[in-house]
Amino acid sequence: MTSHVKLRKERMGMVDYDTQIKEVRCQLVDQLKVLDVQLEQKSQQLQDLTDYLRRRGEIESEYARSLEKLSERFTSRIKRKEPSSHSVSQVWLALLSQTRQESKDHGAMSERCSNFLIQPLTHCLEYTQRLAKKSKDICTQLQDGLLKVTTELQTAWRTYVQYHSGYVSAEGKLKEAEKQEEKQKQSVSKKLERLIEKRQGKVLEIDLKCTKARNDYLLNLAAANASMNKYYLKDISTLIDCADVGYHLSVSRVMQAYLSSRGRTQESLTAGLQQLQESVSGLDQSHDRDALLQDHYATFCMPLRFPYQPHDGDQVSEVSAGGEVRCELEIRFTQIQTRLKAVTPETEEASNSNSAAQSTLLDSIGDDDLDITSGSSQQDGTPSVPRRRANAQEIENLYLSSVKEHLLLSSLEAKLQVKHDLLKVALEQEPSNEQRLRRNGTMTRLRKNLSSANSMHNYQLFGGDMLSFIQASGQQIPIVVESCICYINLNGLHHEGIFRVPGSQMEVNHLRDAFERGEDPLAERRYELDSVAGVLKLYFRDLENPLFPIDSTSLLLEHVQIKNAEERAAQLKMVISSYLDPVIVVMRYLFAFLHHVSQYSDENMMQPYNLAVCFGPSLVRGAHDDDVVTLQPQINALVKSIIVQHESIFPSQSKVQGPAYEKCMTLDDCETILEEGDAEAESKDALETGSSTDTSACSSAASTQKKIERHRAYSSGSIDQSGLTGGAAGGSIALSERLTLQIPVGPQCKPRGYVRRKVHSSSEDIVVKVDKEVCRQMDSVFVELLSRQALQDPSSSAAPSPSAQAAQKKGKRDGCR
């Protein structure tokens, strides 16, 4: 078993030497191939360089002719135009002059490349091939000697292995004989002794041969390694140098001549580029902008200011803050002032952002692939050229956005500032005593509570069906819509974030419950504008059927994708015209109001899109609940389009009759609009009260009575509502503790009795019948008395009682009628 292992190792060693020598042979063959490839490469390089110079001469000649034609072409164009003082024009002239000089230089360069630079390369190609062939022959001889040494090494190694194997075998047999001798010490035989002596002699003999073979092997091994070292470290380099002698020198001389020619061309080019650089240094964007504006003064000069054009002899040419308008202007002035304080720092920040974005964009433009170091920039961690261009595009978009934001904010600031200044001048004027009284009375004016007209309907307002409510109540515009819009029109068109900022949930719930009971809570006291806006949105959001029928949603969203605005409006109008008239009336009223709100976007920051985001989910719904999220962008676009083009989309009043939204509302307008829709409901109320005779006449009388009550009494802050009572024939107003005025409503209803109002149980009630004309005259006298009292008592006139304010306002209005 031991001898088998040793034999296996010997075979593996022999195989290793054979493999190594075989690899050396292959390597030597590859070296000859590499030298052949090197020769072929050098020959190809010389041939390519020769072809390059020949082709370069042709290109230089063609380039010189092309530059000359290019220069003449644009020079002739400039001669036909008037000279310009723009810095870019001066750069253009310098560029053409440099181009003409460059054309001459390239013509001279063509002559040098085509004539005397090619011949030295041809000679270099010939002797390089000769030297390479002879160097290859020498390399072959050296390789043969190296292979001979390796062969001798292999032979000596095999001899050494053979003798060493015999020595190991003999030594093993000797050890076995010695072991047998130790076992048989007691009976030593002569035969065993002779066997041991024989094996000892054999071992010594084979050991001597093995030593000689080992020495011969070691010497051949050293010689082989020395030959390998010399060949690989010195001989190969010498042979390669022998094959390359003169090659680099010839190429160097040719390239030096080429560089010398290029140098002369470059000197001329440098002189021309220096002149061009001076022109480029004179580039000035501001100068060119001013020159452009001056050259086209008629196009860019500011037009004349728009003059004020009074209508039909109107003499007022400035903002008037008299009467009831003063309070509204003061509120608007405060809101504009607040908005202006917020916009001014935003404009400054936008200006700074614009400057920073411009600097970043200029840096990005200056850091593009025009830089001569851009080729090595990637090694320094700089992004690649496509990445830099993508970043530059992002910076460009950011810069354009900042420019747009800056221009819009600065324009908004200018508009707000001029409005602020005009309102400030108007409000600084001292109002007259009469205007002061009107102003003080207006501060607490609210609309008349119409709960008596709307409390007798049996249909749900919030969360119900709008058509059923309209049919039951007789209101063409539901009271919650009419009242909230009127309230916002009077108080909140300039309110920042109207419909976007949420109101108090407690107030929203209170208003909702009051409207649901048929009352008008906005007539009783003031509420936060955001809460009123929230109730309006809540009403449309909670409708059982949305304002826009669900079956038409897909068609509307399809039409809103039309790019042409007129065609889109026509298609939307076609769909909306198919709705029921009551729905169209409400839609027309609502969207006219939203358009009016968007016209004050400079102050309330509610553009049409912002309003669409607030109202879209409440007005338009998809067939499924999940459609709300996916269709939200299209719904917003639809509502925005209708807000912007509402006049083109909804039919006029002549086609669909109904209330129309009025931009310049007053308290009286709100009352009148609300009263028109209450006539039918009031008639029903009169029937339900149990009046058995003259039903239609009494219903009309009740309606007329309620209208007069709205004109006579305004709110709980003006006249105590407990002092107003109504019957079938008329109404009474408690003017004092003991006097009650009974006002007949009309001749068609005869009074059936008088209604008395007891203020104190111990007082005696006096009922006086007063005609309507007499009542008006009494109101006028009452107003005059109040005015005189205010002049006599400034302290009391500065804060008149609410009832006096209301009576004064209503008296003047009735007197004008």
Salt bridges, closest charged atoms under 4 A:
ASP18 OD1 - ARG158 NH2 3.46
ASP36 OD2 - LYS136 NZ 2.89
ASP51 OD1 - ARG54 NH1 3.15
GLU58 OE1 - ARG55 NH1 2.81
GLU60 OE2 - ARG56 NE 2.49
GLU60 OE1 - HIS106 ND1 2.25
GLU102 OE2 - HIS106 NE2 3.25
GLU205 OE2 - LYS209 NZ 3.72
ASP235 OD1 - LYS230 NZ 2.83
ASP244 OD1 - LYS42 NZ 2.23
ASP288 OD1 - HIS287 ND1 3.48
ASP290 OD1 - ARG289 NE 3.31
ASP295 OD2 - HIS86 NE2 3.37
GLU324 OE2 - ARG445 NH1 2.70
GLU324 OE2 - LYS809 NZ 3.94
GLU330 OE2 - ARG326 NE 3.58
GLU330 OE2 - ARG439 NH2 2.68
ASP369 OD2 - ARG389 NH2 2.32
ASP421 OD1 - HIS420 ND1 3.38
GLU434 OE2 - ARG438 NH2 2.95
GLU434 OE2 - LYS812 NZ 2.31
ASP513 OD1 - ARG512 NE 3.45
GLU519 OE1 - ARG517 NH2 3.45
ASP520 OD2 - ARG447 NH1 2.95
ASP530 OD1 - HIS495 NE2 3.13
ASP602 OD2 - LYS415 NZ 2.93
GLU603 OE2 - ARG332 NH2 3.10
GLU603 OE2 - LYS419 NZ 3.51
GLU603 OE1 - HIS494 ND1 2.89
ASP668 OD1 - ARG445 NH2 3.95
ASP668 OD1 - LYS810 NZ 3.42
ASP668 OD2 - ARG813 NE 3.00
GLU671 OE2 - LYS810 NZ 3.95
GLU675 OE2 - ARG710 NE 3.83
ASP678 OD2 - ARG710 NH2 3.54
GLU682 OE2 - ARG710 NH2 3.42
GLU737 OE2 - HIS760 NE2 3.24
GLU764 OE1 - ARG738 NH2 3.58
ASP779 OD2 - ARG712 NH1 2.31
GLU784 OE2 - ARG788 NE 3.38
ASP814 OD2 - ARG712 NH1 3.15
ASP814 OD1 - ARG817 NH1 3.26
